[in-house]
């Protein structure tokens, strides 16, 4: 059999051929879709480009439903050219759309960057949590609006929801929380209690405990950071928020193990790994780059925002 060589024009010929024969192929029983891919033989990928027919299961079929071993190339003028190999590939299943997860990068209405703590579904409505200072302003918690999440496929921020509640942050008093609730648009998929690039789900939310020996982690976009040794902040402590010194208490300091913590990570879920799954322990809201991470306990965040999830 003559082979289609790996050249740009030949790839476009295969695309054209798939466009021509694809509708008929996808009508065959068990066929999910048709792709352009290099042919696989005995589990190894060859250098030969082929018409890859994805099926739900490889099985014997009636002659009228047989997928031919090759198809004639459809040329620019509509004529038929050199035969192109087909490759029947068994699918791993029907894919599902991945939705918003902890660690997704966020952008506020006024271009403040942060990360998503967690997403949930309550009473059929979708919600997500991040820091109040990411989506509102100091002394102006009512000044908020739409929130955007970074779409890694399109490499841009897309609108996903609107802030419906936020703990106020005041410069003239001590603040004991920094969390905001986002109502996610109905059309946006949400992966409840999942964190990007983590195989295990979040099985519970908990409080930090003094000198917990566990190693803690958080994800922000494609980055993962590690910290340890939570220490409670028992007296008001200064934190610079948007250039304004604000005092916080009832929060925790953690020692960084990695050195990549930075602005733009605020709102991330700090978690620890257990044999049963992930346990969410805190929401990151501040820190000293490469030295400390500052956070509020995760369960305290959930308790504070739960009344607004209606």
Residue, then its C-alpha position, 0 to 999 in steps of 0.5 A: x500500500x502507498x503511504x501518505x508521507x508526513x508533510x503539511x499538505x498531506x496532513x491537510x489531505x487527510x483532514x479533507x478526507x476525514x471531513x468527507x468520510x467522517x459523517x458516514x463513519x460516525x454513523x456506524x455502531x460503536x463509533x464515537x468520533x474520527x481523528x487524525x493521528x499516527x497509526x498504532x501497531x501492537x501498542x506502539x505509535x508508528x510514524x505513519x499518519x492515519x484516519x483514526x476511528x475511535x470506537x467504544x469497544x473493538x468487537x466483531x461486527x456485521x459486514x455492512x458495519x465494517x470499517x475498511x482498512x484504508x480510504x481513498x484520499x480526497x484531493x482538492x479537486x474532489x478526485x480520489x487519490x492514494x489510499x490512506x490507512x485507517x486505525x481502529x482505536x478503542x476508547x477509554x470511555x466517554x469524556x466528561x467536561x472538567x469544571x471549576x476546581x480549587x486552584x483555578x486562577x481568578x481575576x476580579x472585576x478590577x483586575x485583582x488576581x487570586x485563586x479558587x479555594x473550592x467549588x460546591x453545589x448547594x440546593x442546585x446552585x453552584x458556588x465558589x470561594x476565594x479571598x474577600x480582598x481578591x474580589x472586593x476592596x479594603x473598606x469597600x466590601x460592597x464594591x464587587x462584581x463579575x469574576x473571571x477564571x483562567x481558561x488554559x485552553x484559550x489562554x484567557x480569562x472567561x466570566x464564570x460568576x458574580x460575588x454574592x457575599x464577602x467578609x468586610x475588610x476594614x483598615x480601622x479595625x481588626x479583621x478575623x476572616x478574609x473570604x468571599x462567595x461567588x455564585x457561579x453561572x448556570x452554564x459553567x461546569x463545577x467539579x465539587x470538592x476537587x483540586x486541579x491536577x490532584x487525583x483524590x477529592x477533598x473528603x473533608x474541611x478541617x481546622x489547623x492545629x498547632x504544630x500539626x506534623x503533616x506537610x501541607x500543599x496548595x495549588x495555584x494554576x500549574x504551580x504547587x507549593x508546600x508548607x508546614x508547622x502551622x502556628x496560631x496568630x493570637x494577637x492582631x498582626x499587620x498585613x499589607x493589602x493593596x498597599x494598605x496596612x490591615x490588621x488580622x487575627x485568628x489566623x495561622x502562619x505556616x513555614x514555606x518548604x518551597x519558595x514559590x508562594x507569591x501574590x496572585x495565589x491568595x484564595x488557594x486551598x491549603x490541604x494535606x494528603x491522607x490515605x482516604x483523600x485530601x483534607x482542606x485545612x485553610x485558605x491562603x490570604x497572605x504571606x512572605x515570599x519564600x518564607x511564610x504562608x498566612x491562612x484562615x482555617x478552612x472550616x471557619x471559612x465554610x462556617x462563615x459563608x454557609x448562610x449565604x449558600x441558599 
